């Protein structure tokens, strides 16, 4: 009798167990932003792989202050970049340094710059130190620069060839980022296309061939107080691929006859329907209503900056993205078209948000062993947890309710 009970018990669990195995790779990282929507260009922007992809530099060989990866403080994950201006400027023109990375842009557009910065030992203005993120744009003809200052003194430029923070030159434009607090993390997001159009109206992002991004902290004064600098994390430049516009007939180059002095009526342009916003890959973005939502940024960081930070992790993420795009567009479009559903989906995504945070913790705790092992462990944790929450538990609940319903019907029939 015991053996029969065991067989019955196992048979009753075959269906949910099969669902668990089948959906482990299906529900993993459910609703996280997918690569088919946003492409990351910065390598190792979270510094989880040390300085891989970045080149450290110092303004002074006698007092090196090049940027270095550190686990002392991080916005997410375990590591960040540490840039220090240092003290004692008598040996060099400038003391400090940072790290830089070059990106092949290949004339892409729709660029978005995001980063998190933690200022320490300084107020934002008149700190006798310049802390900035510098973006250099190379075209076939020239190089143009935008300096995003996060802390500055009005009388000191970041280097000899740069203008003062409140000045500009033909090839260097400065943007002062105000309202950033010291001794806490600040999130910055910039539309590079808009900034480039504002600072260099004659240059478009589509004409840029490559970009370099530089993070630095430097002083040109002899400082006797506490060193000043910044931590940087989750540095990102992304672009959104856009579909090619439908081809339109080229206007005829044949000159219009002028024999008739009566002006020819110009036909009214045919109106084309405005394309709807594309939420095809981002269920969570549709639910939260904006890619600026902290939940969205964190999901993307865990997916790309942690799990996808190595070759094996990228294979896992890319495999998920391929499958995710097969079925996510209708759901995202439905959420976007029906605002009343957004609060409901945000509630449904709460367990996922918690799962993503635990996934990041899994990666962080596993990364000292090996980054590949950490990516696999974090991916499997996210897959099993998400599958259990969104598939197995609902199925078991429905199955239990169905069995209770059958028992109720059976007992009712026995009474009659």
C-alpha positions as CSV (number, residue, x, y, z in Angstrom):
1,X,0.0,0.0,0.0
2,X,2.9,2.3,0.8
3,X,4.5,1.7,-2.6
4,X,1.2,2.5,-4.3
5,X,0.9,5.7,-2.3
6,X,4.4,6.7,-3.4
7,X,3.7,6.1,-7.0
8,X,0.5,8.1,-6.8
9,X,2.3,10.9,-5.0
10,X,5.0,11.0,-7.7
11,X,2.5,10.8,-10.5
12,X,0.6,13.7,-9.1
13,X,3.8,15.8,-9.1
14,X,5.0,14.9,-12.6
15,X,3.1,17.7,-14.2
16,X,4.3,20.6,-12.0
17,X,7.9,19.2,-12.0
18,X,7.8,19.0,-15.8
19,X,6.6,22.6,-15.9
20,X,9.4,23.6,-13.6
21,X,12.1,22.1,-15.9
22,X,10.5,23.4,-19.0
23,X,10.0,26.9,-17.9
24,X,13.3,27.3,-16.0
25,X,14.8,28.9,-19.1
26,X,11.6,30.6,-20.2
27,X,10.6,32.8,-17.2
28,X,14.1,33.7,-16.2
29,X,14.5,37.5,-15.8
30,X,10.9,37.9,-16.9
31,X,10.1,41.5,-18.1
32,X,13.7,42.7,-17.9
33,X,14.7,45.1,-20.7
34,X,15.9,43.1,-23.7
35,X,18.9,43.8,-25.8
36,X,16.8,44.0,-29.0
37,X,15.5,47.3,-27.6
38,X,18.7,48.9,-26.1
39,X,22.3,48.1,-27.0
40,X,25.1,48.8,-24.5
41,X,28.3,50.2,-26.0
42,X,30.5,50.6,-22.8
43,X,32.4,47.5,-21.8
44,X,32.5,46.6,-18.1
45,X,30.7,49.8,-17.1
46,X,30.1,48.4,-13.6
47,X,33.8,47.5,-13.1
48,X,32.8,44.0,-12.0
49,X,35.7,42.7,-14.1
50,X,38.2,45.1,-12.6
51,X,39.7,47.6,-15.2
52,X,39.1,45.3,-18.2
53,X,38.1,47.6,-21.1
54,X,39.4,50.7,-19.3
55,X,42.8,52.4,-19.4
56,X,43.9,54.1,-16.2
57,X,45.9,57.4,-16.5
58,X,47.6,59.9,-14.2
59,X,48.4,63.6,-14.7
60,X,51.7,63.2,-12.9
61,X,54.1,60.3,-13.0
62,X,55.7,61.4,-9.7
63,X,52.3,61.3,-7.9
64,X,50.3,58.7,-9.7
65,X,46.5,58.9,-9.1
66,X,45.2,56.8,-11.9
67,X,41.7,55.4,-11.6
68,X,41.4,52.0,-10.0
69,X,38.6,49.5,-9.5
70,X,37.6,49.1,-5.8
71,X,35.2,47.2,-3.7
72,X,35.2,49.9,-1.0
73,X,32.0,51.5,-2.3
74,X,29.6,50.6,-5.1
75,X,26.2,51.7,-6.3
76,X,25.3,48.1,-7.4
77,X,27.2,44.9,-7.6
78,X,30.5,44.8,-5.7
79,X,32.9,47.2,-7.5
80,X,33.2,50.8,-8.7
81,X,35.9,53.1,-10.1
82,X,37.9,55.2,-7.6
83,X,39.3,58.5,-8.9
84,X,41.3,60.6,-6.4
85,X,42.7,64.1,-6.9
86,X,45.2,63.6,-4.1
87,X,47.3,66.2,-2.2
88,X,50.6,68.0,-2.8
89,X,50.6,69.7,-6.2
90,X,54.2,71.0,-6.0
91,X,55.7,68.3,-8.1
92,X,53.2,68.4,-11.0
93,X,51.0,70.8,-12.9
94,X,48.0,68.6,-12.0
95,X,47.5,65.9,-9.5
96,X,45.0,63.2,-10.1
97,X,43.8,61.1,-13.0
98,X,41.1,58.5,-13.9
99,X,40.3,56.0,-16.6
100,X,39.2,56.1,-20.2
101,X,37.6,53.9,-22.8
102,X,37.1,54.2,-26.6
103,X,33.9,53.1,-28.3
104,X,33.5,52.5,-32.0
105,X,30.2,54.3,-32.7
106,X,29.9,53.5,-36.5
107,X,27.6,56.5,-37.0
108,X,24.9,55.3,-34.6
109,X,22.4,57.7,-33.1
110,X,19.8,57.7,-30.3
111,X,22.6,57.7,-27.7
112,X,21.9,57.9,-24.0
113,X,24.6,58.4,-21.4
114,X,24.0,57.2,-17.8
115,X,26.3,57.0,-14.8
116,X,26.3,57.0,-11.0
117,X,28.8,59.2,-9.2
118,X,29.6,59.5,-5.4
119,X,31.5,62.7,-4.6
120,X,33.6,62.8,-1.4
121,X,35.7,65.4,0.4
122,X,34.3,68.2,-1.7
123,X,31.4,70.5,-2.3
124,X,30.1,70.8,-5.8
125,X,31.4,74.3,-6.5
126,X,34.6,76.1,-5.5
127,X,36.2,72.8,-4.3
128,X,39.6,73.4,-5.8
129,X,39.1,70.2,-7.7
130,X,37.6,69.3,-11.0
131,X,35.6,66.0,-11.3
132,X,34.1,65.3,-14.7
133,X,33.1,62.8,-17.3
134,X,34.5,63.8,-20.7
135,X,33.0,62.6,-24.0
136,X,35.2,63.0,-27.1
137,X,33.5,62.7,-30.5
138,X,35.6,61.9,-33.6
139,X,34.3,62.6,-37.1
140,X,36.3,62.3,-40.3
141,X,37.3,65.9,-40.1
142,X,37.7,66.8,-36.4
143,X,37.3,66.0,-32.7
144,X,34.7,67.7,-30.6
145,X,34.4,67.4,-26.8
146,X,31.7,67.7,-24.2
147,X,32.8,67.9,-20.5
148,X,30.1,67.0,-18.0
149,X,31.4,68.6,-14.7
150,X,30.0,67.0,-11.5
151,X,32.3,69.1,-9.3
152,X,34.4,72.1,-10.3
153,X,36.1,75.3,-9.4
154,X,35.4,78.3,-11.6
155,X,39.1,79.2,-11.9
156,X,40.6,75.8,-12.9
157,X,40.1,73.8,-16.1
158,X,40.6,70.0,-16.2
159,X,43.8,70.5,-18.3
160,X,45.8,73.1,-20.2
161,X,43.9,72.8,-23.5
162,X,40.5,72.9,-21.8
163,X,38.6,76.1,-21.0
164,X,37.4,77.0,-17.5
165,X,34.2,75.3,-16.4
166,X,32.1,78.4,-17.1
167,X,33.7,79.0,-20.5
168,X,33.7,77.2,-23.8
169,X,35.9,77.0,-26.9
170,X,35.4,76.0,-30.5
171,X,36.2,72.3,-29.8
172,X,35.4,71.9,-26.1
173,X,31.9,72.6,-24.6
174,X,31.3,72.4,-20.8
175,X,28.0,71.3,-19.1
176,X,27.8,71.9,-15.4
177,X,25.7,69.3,-13.7
178,X,24.1,71.0,-10.7
179,X,22.2,69.6,-7.7
180,X,24.5,66.7,-7.2
181,X,25.0,65.9,-3.5
182,X,28.3,64.9,-1.7
183,X,28.7,61.7,0.2
184,X,25.9,59.9,-1.6
185,X,25.2,58.3,-4.9
186,X,23.9,60.5,-7.7
187,X,22.3,59.2,-10.9
188,X,22.9,61.1,-14.1
189,X,21.2,60.5,-17.4
190,X,21.8,62.6,-20.5
191,X,20.5,62.5,-24.1
192,X,23.7,62.7,-26.0
193,X,22.0,63.5,-29.3
194,X,20.3,66.6,-27.7
195,X,23.5,67.7,-25.9
196,X,25.5,67.4,-29.1
197,X,22.9,69.3,-31.0
198,X,22.9,72.1,-28.4
199,X,26.6,72.4,-28.1
200,X,27.7,71.7,-31.7
201,X,24.7,72.5,-34.0
202,X,26.6,71.6,-37.2
203,X,27.5,68.1,-36.1
204,X,25.1,65.2,-35.8
205,X,25.7,62.0,-33.8
206,X,25.1,60.1,-37.1
207,X,28.3,61.6,-38.4
208,X,30.4,60.5,-35.4
209,X,32.7,57.5,-36.0
210,X,34.0,56.8,-32.6
211,X,33.7,58.1,-29.0
212,X,35.9,58.0,-26.0
213,X,34.6,58.4,-22.4
214,X,36.9,59.6,-19.6
215,X,36.3,59.7,-15.9
216,X,38.6,61.8,-13.8
217,X,39.3,63.8,-10.7
218,X,42.1,66.3,-10.7
219,X,43.4,69.3,-8.8
220,X,45.9,72.0,-9.7
221,X,46.3,73.4,-6.2
222,X,48.4,72.3,-3.3
223,X,45.8,70.7,-1.0
224,X,46.5,70.1,2.6
225,X,43.0,68.9,3.6
226,X,41.4,65.6,3.0
227,X,41.9,64.3,-0.6
228,X,38.9,64.8,-2.9
229,X,37.6,62.6,-5.6
230,X,34.7,60.4,-6.7
231,X,33.5,56.8,-7.1
232,X,31.9,56.0,-10.5
233,X,29.6,53.0,-11.2
234,X,27.2,51.7,-13.9
235,X,28.7,53.9,-16.6
236,X,26.6,53.3,-19.7
237,X,26.2,54.6,-23.3
238,X,23.3,52.9,-25.1
239,X,21.6,53.3,-28.4
240,X,18.1,52.2,-29.5
241,X,18.1,50.6,-33.0
242,X,15.4,52.2,-35.1
243,X,13.9,50.6,-38.2
244,X,14.7,52.1,-41.5
245,X,12.1,54.5,-42.8
246,X,10.0,53.4,-45.8
247,X,11.5,54.6,-49.0
248,X,9.9,57.6,-50.6
249,X,10.2,58.6,-54.3
250,X,13.0,61.0,-54.9
251,X,11.9,64.3,-56.2
252,X,12.4,64.8,-59.9
253,X,15.5,66.8,-60.9
254,X,14.0,67.8,-64.2
255,X,13.5,71.6,-64.4
256,X,9.8,72.6,-64.3
257,X,8.8,74.3,-67.6
258,X,8.2,78.0,-67.2
259,X,6.0,78.6,-70.3
260,X,2.9,79.1,-68.2
261,X,3.2,82.1,-65.8
262,X,0.3,80.8,-63.8
263,X,1.7,79.2,-60.7
264,X,1.1,75.5,-60.4
265,X,-0.8,74.4,-57.3
266,X,1.4,72.4,-55.0
267,X,-0.3,69.2,-53.9
268,X,-0.9,68.9,-50.2
269,X,1.6,66.4,-48.6
270,X,0.1,63.1,-47.8
271,X,-0.1,62.6,-44.1
272,X,1.6,59.5,-42.7
273,X,0.3,57.9,-39.5
274,X,2.6,58.5,-36.6
275,X,4.2,55.3,-35.5
276,X,3.4,54.1,-32.0
277,X,6.1,53.9,-29.4
278,X,7.8,50.6,-29.5
279,X,7.6,48.7,-26.3
280,X,8.1,45.3,-27.9
281,X,11.0,44.1,-25.7
282,X,10.3,45.8,-22.4
283,X,7.3,44.7,-20.5
284,X,8.6,46.2,-17.3
285,X,9.2,49.6,-19.1
286,X,5.6,49.6,-20.3
287,X,4.4,48.7,-16.8
288,X,6.5,51.4,-15.0
289,X,5.9,53.9,-17.8
290,X,9.5,55.1,-18.2
291,X,12.9,53.6,-18.7
292,X,14.1,56.1,-16.1
293,X,12.4,54.1,-13.4
294,X,15.0,52.8,-10.9
295,X,13.6,49.3,-11.2
296,X,14.3,49.3,-14.9
297,X,17.8,50.6,-14.6
298,X,18.6,48.1,-11.9
299,X,17.2,45.1,-13.9
300,X,19.2,46.1,-16.9
301,X,22.4,46.5,-14.9
302,X,22.0,43.0,-13.3
303,X,21.2,41.5,-16.7
304,X,24.0,43.1,-18.7
305,X,26.5,44.4,-16.2
306,X,26.6,41.4,-14.0
307,X,25.2,38.2,-15.6
308,X,26.2,39.3,-19.1
309,X,29.6,40.6,-18.1
310,X,31.4,37.5,-19.6
311,X,31.1,35.3,-22.6
312,X,29.1,32.5,-21.0
313,X,26.8,35.0,-19.3
314,X,26.3,36.9,-22.6
315,X,25.3,33.6,-24.3
316,X,22.7,33.0,-21.5
317,X,21.4,36.5,-21.8
318,X,21.3,36.4,-25.6
319,X,19.5,33.1,-25.6
320,X,16.9,34.5,-23.2
321,X,16.6,37.7,-25.3
322,X,15.9,35.7,-28.5
323,X,13.1,33.8,-26.8
324,X,11.8,36.8,-24.9
325,X,11.2,38.8,-28.1
326,X,9.0,36.0,-29.6
327,X,6.2,36.7,-27.2
328,X,6.8,39.9,-25.3
329,X,5.6,42.5,-27.9
330,X,1.9,41.9,-27.6
331,X,2.0,42.0,-23.8
332,X,4.0,45.2,-23.7
333,X,1.8,46.9,-26.3
334,X,-1.3,45.9,-24.4
335,X,0.0,47.4,-21.2
336,X,1.0,50.6,-23.0
337,X,-2.4,50.9,-24.7
338,X,-4.3,50.3,-21.4
339,X,-3.1,52.6,-18.6
340,X,-5.4,51.0,-16.2
341,X,-3.4,47.8,-16.3
342,X,-0.1,49.4,-15.4
343,X,-0.7,49.4,-11.6
344,X,-1.7,45.8,-11.7
345,X,1.4,44.8,-13.6
346,X,3.6,46.8,-11.3
347,X,2.2,44.8,-8.4
348,X,2.7,41.6,-10.3
349,X,6.3,42.6,-10.9
350,X,7.1,43.2,-7.2
351,X,8.3,39.6,-6.7
352,X,10.5,39.9,-9.7
353,X,12.1,43.1,-8.4
354,X,12.9,41.3,-5.2
355,X,14.2,38.3,-7.2
356,X,16.5,40.6,-9.2
357,X,18.0,42.0,-6.0
358,X,18.7,38.5,-4.7
359,X,20.1,37.6,-8.1
360,X,22.6,40.5,-7.8
361,X,23.5,39.2,-4.3
362,X,24.0,35.7,-5.7
363,X,26.4,37.1,-8.4
364,X,28.3,39.3,-5.9
365,X,28.8,36.4,-3.5
366,X,29.9,34.0,-6.3
367,X,32.1,36.4,-8.2
368,X,35.2,35.8,-6.0
369,X,35.2,32.2,-7.2
370,X,34.9,33.0,-10.9
371,X,32.9,35.5,-13.0
372,X,31.6,32.8,-15.3
373,X,30.5,30.7,-12.4
374,X,28.9,33.8,-10.8
375,X,26.9,34.5,-14.1
376,X,25.7,30.9,-14.3
377,X,24.7,30.8,-10.6
378,X,22.9,34.1,-10.8
379,X,21.1,33.1,-14.0
380,X,20.0,29.8,-12.6
381,X,18.8,31.5,-9.4
382,X,16.8,34.0,-11.4
383,X,15.4,31.3,-13.6
384,X,14.4,28.9,-10.8
385,X,13.0,31.7,-8.6
386,X,11.0,33.4,-11.4
387,X,9.7,30.1,-12.6
388,X,8.6,29.1,-9.1
389,X,6.9,32.4,-8.5
390,X,5.2,32.9,-11.8
391,X,4.6,29.4,-13.1
392,X,4.9,26.6,-10.5
393,X,3.1,28.3,-7.6
394,X,0.1,29.4,-9.8
395,X,-0.1,25.9,-11.3
396,X,-0.1,24.2,-8.0
397,X,-2.6,26.7,-6.6
398,X,-4.9,26.0,-9.6
399,X,-4.4,22.3,-9.3
400,X,-5.3,22.3,-5.6
401,X,-8.4,24.4,-6.2
402,X,-9.4,22.0,-9.0
403,X,-9.0,19.0,-6.7
404,X,-11.0,20.7,-4.0
405,X,-13.7,21.4,-6.5
406,X,-13.8,17.8,-7.6
407,X,-13.9,16.6,-4.0
408,X,-16.8,19.0,-3.3
409,X,-18.7,17.7,-6.4
410,X,-18.0,14.1,-5.4
411,X,-19.3,14.6,-1.8
412,X,-22.3,16.4,-3.1
413,X,-23.1,13.5,-5.5
414,X,-22.7,10.9,-2.6
415,X,-25.4,12.8,-0.6
416,X,-27.8,12.1,-3.5
